[in-house]
Amino acid sequence: MRLEKCWFCSSTIYPGHGIQFVRNDAKIFRFCRSKCHKNFKMKRNPRKVKWTKAYRRLHGKDMTQDSTFEFERKRNRPERYDRNLAETTLKAIKKITKVRVEREAKHHALRMKGKKAKDHKEAVKELEQSIHLVKAPAVFQQDPTLTLPKMQVKVSQKQSEENNAMEE
Amino acid sequence: MVQYNFKKITVVPNGKDLIDIILSRTQRQTPTVVHKGYAISRLRQFYMRKVKYTQQNFHEKLSAIIDEFPRLDDIHPFYGDLLHVLYNKDHYKLALGQVNTARNLISKIAKDYVKLLKYGDSLYRCKSLKVAALGRMCTVIKRISPSLAYLEQIRQHMARLPSIDPNTRTILICGYPNVGKSSFINKITRADVDVQPYAFTTKSLFVGHTDYKYLRYQVIDTPGILDRPFEDRNIIEMCSITALAHLRAAILFFLDISGSCGYSIAQQAALFHSIKSLFMNKPLIVVCNKTDLQPLEGISEEDMKLVMEMKAEAMKTVMGQGGEPANEEAVLVTMSTLTEDGVIAVKNAACERLLDQRVEIKMKSKKINDCLNRFHVAMPKPRDQKERPPCIPQAVLEARAKEAAEKERRKTEKDLENENGGAGVYSASLKKHYILANDEWKEDIMPEILDGHNVADFIDPDILLRLEELEREEGLRQAEEEDDDFEMDGEELNAEEKEALAEIRKKKSLLIQQHRIKKSTAESRSIVPRKFDKNNEFTSERMGRQLAALGLDPSLAINRARSRSLSRKGRKRERSSDNHGDAMDVDMDTPSKKLRARSRSLSLSRSRSRSRPPSEVTPGDGFKDSAQKVKAIKIAKKSVKKRNKDARKGEADRVIPSLKPKHLFSGKRSIGKTQRR
């Protein structure tokens, strides 16, 4: 029994799921669910479909090259069974996955590194430019901080009162 | 030899049919058109041709009959006698003779009439001559039609005769009726002869084939023979007598020692002695059948004596062939076809005897030398007396011996399976013969999948090394990470600024939403210019709220807006004389009734929103006047009213576009009557 990879989205296909398509040139396409199958039939290129692993790898969203990927390779020649080897392999798999997950997180963090600064810059700019939507220019002249106006005057026939809300 | 071609005789047609065939053929195959204006030679030729053609055809057909039917003198005497027995030689010959005569007669007729036709002088005369000729030929045929019918019957019967080869190895079975001859032949061959409790079940000869020592023997089953004088025998018995007489075969004389056939042993012995002349020069075996009912030892003294007499006779036939030492078992055998006890022995004995006899005869004949030439095995002349056995190496002998011993002793998987409960219960351990470094590991179950990975993809003898490398790398990397781990904890907006930003974004999204709504419904709804504020949206309160949200003081603006509103100012300045002071003082004195009423209504309208009557036209509606609006409303209501169909035909009911289409109501029919449309 083997876990296969979906040709379209590269997720694992567990036994009992999905469809296999064998083309006339004997190439086998495995799909994890009908979504991938239908996309394939529509002749979509997985490298252009945003949610697939192929796209993400191609566009650098996910980690591409790493030594942890070298451990998992399809071997065609079976090894003679060795209990010790099997034990160590099982333990090793866990460690390797841990390492790989960490590295992927690192990759993601690296990718997202400049986001905070950028966001901040944008926010500041937006504030500056659009403060007039929430604060009248007259008020702004008197109180040039980029905040909401302090005084909220109630509309009434009588004299306006001092606002007593929202004072920090 | 013609014996096997009885099936290939062509069908003999009926007299009438024959005439019809020939005459119609004449009509089809010869020219048919003739006029009396033709030249006389042509007319003569025309009719002569017809006469000759008819004669030729008759000749062909009758010759075919005569040639294909076998001449009884030319075929093997067995068949000759058989046919004589069945059909009577004389009748047969007579019938054929008649056919021959007819043929000659027809030839003569044709010759005569052709001669006459040579001198025919008119169409009519020629024609009548031809008619006469043909008529006479047909009469001839009509006269022989009984013979033709008889020949046809004979042909049918002959085709069904068993195909017996008189020259090959044959075993003949004879005896009283009901002794078990047909059962025997059913047992040793694939023949399927009827076996029934009544006598004379078998009414004709049956042939079966059996094998012995790679040779084919034909076994012939005969109808039972009764003990009667020769002249009284009927046709069925004569068949078997004929077979006995003419076929050179081994004879199995069947004896029913239990007497259940209805005839005693004495009667059967009597029969034996009466036909023993037919057993001359043929290997004879006396077969005692039905030993399951009565074993041979159990019969009475007299019967035993009779049986021994028969045996003695049989022995004579043995002794008569070259003085072989008599093996007594091969002359008198017992068997039972019911229990199949001894059947094969009988067959083997008979075949053996026959074979010996035939070989002897062959040896004595002149052709033996030719045969002997072909049976020569060359033996090298021995040079000296030294023995030279085949040479087998010692190792091979030992190996062979060991293998034999092992084969006996070795326990197979199949035995193991049977011990442990059979095929469904025991499942063989396929891992038993695994070659592993440690035998304890043989029954281990290794997991194939772990956490979404195939374990088999990871298996590698160097995995430990590589894992260590990886961990080292990881350690290094983590160390590096900690070095430049400082986060750019740069500026951040404080809470108020964040609040302001959130407000800004909210407002922006609201604007976008409104714009989108306006954009999408612009086509379906008239864009009302702002000055016709139908829904009273744009109030001063709203303005005040918005201004306050921006941080401004709205009171001034509100006051100004109020002062400039229509309700205060009025729509038009009345050019009336009573121009009492400020139009601002509305509550105090209203100059005219009109103004008052208007102002009141307007003030009322200002202070609360009320529902208008449907026919009232508000400025933004797009109607000219209330009449138009009312009409529009009516039409709209009508269009959504549900149709009252009252069980009348609806859209779903068939519509006949035209009630009297022309193609159905006019025109003739290609087949049939036009009584109704």
Contacts between the chains, C-beta under 8 A, distances in Angstrom:
chain1	res1	chain2	res2	distance
A	1	B	448	5.4
A	1	B	449	6.9
A	2	B	448	7.6
A	2	B	454	5.5
A	2	B	456	7.6
A	3	B	449	5.9
A	3	B	452	6.6
A	3	B	453	7.2
A	3	B	454	5.4
A	12	B	452	5.2
A	67	B	470	6.4
A	67	B	473	6.9
A	68	B	470	7.0
A	70	B	466	7.9
A	71	B	458	5.8
A	71	B	460	7.6
A	71	B	463	7.5
A	71	B	466	6.9
A	71	B	470	8.0
A	72	B	453	6.3
A	72	B	454	7.9
A	72	B	457	4.8
A	72	B	458	6.0
A	73	B	457	6.1
A	74	B	457	5.8
A	75	B	456	6.8
A	75	B	457	6.5
A	75	B	459	7.0
A	75	B	460	7.9
A	78	B	456	7.6
A	79	B	459	5.3
A	79	B	460	8.0
A	79	B	461	7.2
A	80	B	435	7.8
A	80	B	436	6.8
A	80	B	437	7.6
A	81	B	434	7.4
A	81	B	436	5.9
A	81	B	441	6.2
A	81	B	444	6.9
A	81	B	446	6.7
A	82	B	436	7.6
A	82	B	437	6.2
A	82	B	441	7.5
A	83	B	438	7.0
A	83	B	440	7.9
A	83	B	441	4.7
A	83	B	444	6.1
A	85	B	459	6.7
A	85	B	461	6.8
A	85	B	463	7.5
A	86	B	444	7.7
A	86	B	446	5.2
A	86	B	455	7.8
A	86	B	459	7.5
A	88	B	463	6.2
A	88	B	464	5.9
A	89	B	455	6.3
A	89	B	458	5.2
A	89	B	459	5.4
A	89	B	460	7.7
A	89	B	463	5.9
A	90	B	447	7.1
A	90	B	450	6.3
A	90	B	455	6.8
A	92	B	458	6.7
A	92	B	463	5.4
A	92	B	464	7.6
A	92	B	467	5.0
A	93	B	450	5.4
A	93	B	451	7.0
A	93	B	453	6.1
A	93	B	455	6.9
A	93	B	458	5.5
A	94	B	450	8.0
A	94	B	451	7.5
A	95	B	467	6.5
A	95	B	470	7.8
A	95	B	471	7.5
A	96	B	458	7.6
A	96	B	467	7.3
A	96	B	470	7.0
A	97	B	451	6.4
A	97	B	453	7.5
A	99	B	470	6.2
A	99	B	471	7.9
A	99	B	474	5.6
A	102	B	474	7.7
A	106	B	481	7.5
A	116	B	488	6.9
A	116	B	490	7.3
A	117	B	488	6.4
A	117	B	490	6.1
A	120	B	490	6.7
A	120	B	491	6.2
A	120	B	492	6.9
A	120	B	493	7.3
A	123	B	493	6.1
A	123	B	501	5.8
A	124	B	493	7.3
A	126	B	501	6.7
A	126	B	504	6.6
A	126	B	505	7.8
A	127	B	493	7.6
A	127	B	497	6.3
A	127	B	500	6.4
A	127	B	501	5.5
A	127	B	504	6.9
A	130	B	504	4.8
A	130	B	508	7.0
A	131	B	500	6.7
A	131	B	504	7.0
A	133	B	503	7.8
A	133	B	504	5.4
A	133	B	507	4.8
A	133	B	508	6.9
A	134	B	500	6.1
A	134	B	503	4.6
A	134	B	504	5.7
A	134	B	507	6.4
A	134	B	549	7.3
A	134	B	550	6.9
A	135	B	500	7.6
A	135	B	550	6.1
A	135	B	551	5.4
A	136	B	547	7.4
A	136	B	550	3.9
A	136	B	551	5.2
A	136	B	552	4.7
A	138	B	551	8.0
A	138	B	552	6.3
A	139	B	550	6.9
A	139	B	551	3.7
A	139	B	552	6.4
A	145	B	496	7.6
A	145	B	497	8.0
A	146	B	497	5.3
A	146	B	500	6.0
A	147	B	496	4.0
A	147	B	497	5.9
A	147	B	499	7.1
A	147	B	500	5.0
A	148	B	496	6.8
A	148	B	499	5.9
A	148	B	500	5.0
A	148	B	503	6.2
A	148	B	551	7.8
A	149	B	549	8.0
A	149	B	550	6.7
A	149	B	551	2.6
A	150	B	551	7.6
A	151	B	551	6.2
A	152	B	548	5.8
A	152	B	549	7.2
A	152	B	551	7.8
A	153	B	548	4.6
A	153	B	552	7.8
A	153	B	553	5.3
A	153	B	554	6.5
A	153	B	555	7.7
A	154	B	548	7.0
A	155	B	541	5.8
A	155	B	544	3.5
A	155	B	545	5.9
A	155	B	548	6.3
A	155	B	554	5.8
A	155	B	555	8.0
A	155	B	558	7.0
A	160	B	553	6.4
A	160	B	555	5.9
A	168	B	496	7.8
